[in-house]
Amino acid sequence: MSLPPGFLEELRNRVSISSVVGRKVVWDLRKSNQGKGDFWAPCPFHQEKTASFHVDDRKGFYYCFGCHAKGDALSFLRETENMSFMEAVETLAREAGMPMPDRDPEAAAKADRLGALVEVMEAAARFYRGQISSRAAAPAREYLKGRGLAEDTLARFEIGYAPEARQTLWSHLTGAGVAGAKIIEAGLAIAPEDGRAPYDRFRGRIMYPIRDLRGRCIAFGGRAMDPAAPAKYLNSPETPLFDKGRTLYHAGPARKAVGQAGPLIVAEGYMDVIALVAAGFEAAVAPLGTAITEAQLRLIWRISPEPVIALDGDAAGLRAGYRLIDLALPLLSSEQSLRFCLLPEKLDPDDVLRSGGPGAMRKLIEGAVPLVRLLWARETEGQVFDSPERRAALDKKLRAALAQISDPGLRAHYADSLRALRSETFRPQQSARGPGRGQGGRMSGRGRGGFGAPAPSAALQATRSTLLASSENLDVAESMREEVILAILCTHPVLLSEFDSDLDRAEMRSPAREGLRRALLGADPGAVPAGLPTPARVEAERILGLGHVRVSPPVRQREDASLARLCLREELAKLLTRRGAEDELRDASEDMAHLADESLTWRLKQATEMRQRAEQTRLTDSTDLGEDREALSRELSQMIAAEIWVKRKK
């Protein structure tokens, strides 16, 4: 059904997103600023204790800083209530008192046709479910019992049985008044081309109903009880209801459970999903007998941004994972990726659960590796890189894989990870063991850094604990700049609204400072810093106690808002300019392997000049300070330089 222009915009204007979301969450009143339409709450999509779920009433969007769920009121209803798009529209329209537009006749006819097919499929599901208790289904019941499925599990998944007879379902449905053409169109029966009577598609099989995200039965999967059957598993054919490459088994319930019951697990088949759910891993889905398609992968990411792919512990399972890498690489982004759970050899999730219980499976899921590690394993497993040529060939393969990633920033991070894995893998071959040959048959070098040189001594605890040695503070000046920015905002909270857009882009390098930045975004100036959440308040107190912060002019002179405004503008500009230059340098450096022309040279030159300008301290927007601005600039620069020198000396 098509909607007239402006209908959705009017609908969103009439219904506030906070009223829709507020029915599912409890707002954190200390962090929320209802007057500004700024709301915070624990996320309804994943388990957490802190309020990282943000709703902006003015913009009409929500975003979770933990699981990265985002959308508007319509998408919230679709995700939490398992609604289709039109169902969500109709729900909001009723709430807003807006009449729905007249339905398009063609769309209405198509919807009626699909609705009739769904009714046929539901009748078949009830029939199959009833047959599981029949005498003919005794072998099927014994098989299911042997797989460890209890009665409540059979009922939950509506597992049934298709009798061996040729026309059992056909006779049942036609006897109930269902048109034969509908039974055939739904894929439940086959009409022979020679004109003979139609016959049931599924016979002598355990039946698994397949439902869509709305919970409608759209297809069946059947497992043959006869070992000599041509196909062990048989799915419904493509129908107006069912597109196998766009459907996942158990997708609807998994979408509701994801986050609360752990990560989304993508298994191989029906029984794996059923076993996982029975063991408490309710957020589990499976493709339908085929390798994961692009449409299925996009559906998986709609349910969860970082699902766990549970690979069967055999060669076929590993090959499936390798194929999925090539499918996923062009679609990756900072908000959607994959992790891989590598199961023991020749075991699937059902085997793991039956042998080791839920604890064994949970341990494997928690140990799932990121996609980049499986990519590295694919390109290196079983190979020997004992020559420059072989290593060059490996580098070429890795560059080709990196080229598939469209996001420049993500591509750069993948390159960093692959370089680290390369170093980790080949380091034993490069380490010195004294005079003679090192590991891997390579002759160790002489002199500085070669064989005979003593191994570097371990870093002292005092060195490891310094700011310079901290992994989160590789650039001391930038860390100090972040601290000064946050300190100015904490001591002059009236500037928060003026600089909120810049603060929104100024992501901090350390988790503690980043938490304080998020807390300051949208915070009530009157509640800063005493009314901030405890972790943010503790970080603010720590920063305000630092030596280079205490003596900085804007913090020292708290009554001078104009000075604080000037310094804050300067520090934010330098921080953001430098980071933009770093991004450009990283992207340009990444392109050097593929592009070496004048345009690349120009990009590197421009990025270098941007970074140099960012390091210069010029306070350009100050008519109030007059000639004092250069003195202030020098004072700030001298203090930061002195603080860096002191920390290095320590």
Stockholm file with secondary structure:
# STOCKHOLM 1.0

chainA/1-650         MSLPPGFLEELRNRVSISSVVGRKVVWDLRKSNQGKGDFWAPCPFHQEKTASFHVDDRKGFYYCFGCHAKGDALSFLRETENMSFMEAVETLAREAGMPMPDRDPEAAAKADRLGALVEVMEAAARFYRGQISSRAAAPAREYLKGRGLAEDTLARFEIGYAPEARQTLWSHLTGAGVAGAKIIEAGLAIAPEDGRAPYDRFRGRIMYPIRDLRGRCIAFGGRAMDPAAPAKYLNSPETPLFDKGRTLYHAGPARKAVGQAGPLIVAEGYMDVIALVAAGFEAAVAPLGTAITEAQLRLIWRISPEPVIALDGDAAGLRAGYRLIDLALPLLSSEQSLRFCLLPEKLDPDDVLRSGGPGAMRKLIEGAVPLVRLLWARETEGQVFDSPERRAALDKKLRAALAQISDPGLRAHYADSLRALRSETFRPQQSARGPGRGQGGRMSGRGRGGFGAPAPSAALQATRSTLLASSENLDVAESMREEVILAILCTHPVLLSEFDSDLDRAEMRSPAREGLRRALLGADPGAVPAGLPTPARVEAERILGLGHVRVSPPVRQREDASLARLCLREELAKLLTRRGAEDELRDASEDMAHLADESLTWRLKQATEMRQRAEQTRLTDSTDLGEDREALSRELSQMIAAEIWVKRKK
#=GR chainA/1-650 SS CCCCTTHHHHHHHHSCHHHHHTTTCCCCTTTCBGGGTEEEECCSSSCCSSCCEEEETTTTEEEETTTCCEECHHHHHHHHHCCCHHHHHHHHHHHHTCCCCCCCHHHHHHHHHHHHHHHHHHHHHHHHHHHTTSGGGHHHHHHHHHTTCCHHHHHHTTCEEECSSTTHHHHHHHHTTCCHHHHHHTTSEECCTTSCCCEESCCSEEEEEEECTTCCEEEEEEEESSTTCSCSEEECCCCSSCCGGGCCBTHHHHHHHTBTTBSCEECSSHHHHHHHHHTTCCSEEBCSSSCCCHHHHHHHHHHCSSCEEEECSSHHHHHHHHHHHHHHGGGCBTTBCCEEEECCTTCCHHHHHHHHHHHHHHHHHHTCEEHHHHHHHHHHTTCCCCSHHHHHHHHHHHHHHHHTCCCHHHHHHHHHHHHHHHHHHHHHHHCCCSSSBCGGGCBCCCSTTSTTSCCCCCCCHHHHTSTTTCGGGSSHHHHHHHHHHHHHHHHCGGGTTTTHHHHHHCCCSSHHHHHHHHHHTTCCGGGTTTTSCHHHHHHHHHHHTSHHHHTSHHHHCTTCHHHHHHHHHHHHHHHHHHHHHHHHHHHHHHHTTTCCSHHHHHHHHHHHHHHHHHHSCCCCSCSSSTTHHHHHHHHHHHHHHHHHHHHHHC
#=GC SS_cons         CCCCTTHHHHHHHHSCHHHHHTTTCCCCTTTCBGGGTEEEECCSSSCCSSCCEEEETTTTEEEETTTCCEECHHHHHHHHHCCCHHHHHHHHHHHHTCCCCCCCHHHHHHHHHHHHHHHHHHHHHHHHHHHTTSGGGHHHHHHHHHTTCCHHHHHHTTCEEECSSTTHHHHHHHHTTCCHHHHHHTTSEECCTTSCCCEESCCSEEEEEEECTTCCEEEEEEEESSTTCSCSEEECCCCSSCCGGGCCBTHHHHHHHTBTTBSCEECSSHHHHHHHHHTTCCSEEBCSSSCCCHHHHHHHHHHCSSCEEEECSSHHHHHHHHHHHHHHGGGCBTTBCCEEEECCTTCCHHHHHHHHHHHHHHHHHHTCEEHHHHHHHHHHTTCCCCSHHHHHHHHHHHHHHHHTCCCHHHHHHHHHHHHHHHHHHHHHHHCCCSSSBCGGGCBCCCSTTSTTSCCCCCCCHHHHTSTTTCGGGSSHHHHHHHHHHHHHHHHCGGGTTTTHHHHHHCCCSSHHHHHHHHHHTTCCGGGTTTTSCHHHHHHHHHHHTSHHHHTSHHHHCTTCHHHHHHHHHHHHHHHHHHHHHHHHHHHHHHHTTTCCSHHHHHHHHHHHHHHHHHHSCCCCSCSSSTTHHHHHHHHHHHHHHHHHHHHHHC
//
